[in-house]
Amino acid sequence: MSSPSSAQHPASEERPEVVRVRRAPKISVFLLAGAALGIVAAMGLTFAFGGTEDASPNTGLEYSQGQVFGFLALICIPVGLAVAGLIALLFDRSSSRHAREVTVSHESVTDNPAGDPA
């Protein structure tokens, strides 16, 4: 057992550093919002146009509303992702212009082994 007088004290070293601080958007939130808007747009387009019960002139098949929604979702979701990603990148670029430099104190703490002097 060690007595309180012989307790080890970690060595610490402080040094100031200059860092850039800025607010950056969370791109994942923008992408999720873009995908959600793409799904909503696909729903709106699916139900806005009633369609017909006739066969498609190109394929000769009849498509249900669920299939039409799926086809439109395959188009609208990537478009929503791309638009939201571009908006997030624009916000990120504008936030980098408003970055400011601050001085911070960086402290390094090292624990001395049992026989080394501090």
Salt bridges, closest charged atoms under 4 A:
GLU17 OE2 - ARG15 NE 3.71
GLU17 OE2 - HIS106 ND1 3.99
ASP92 OD1 - ARG22 NH1 2.81
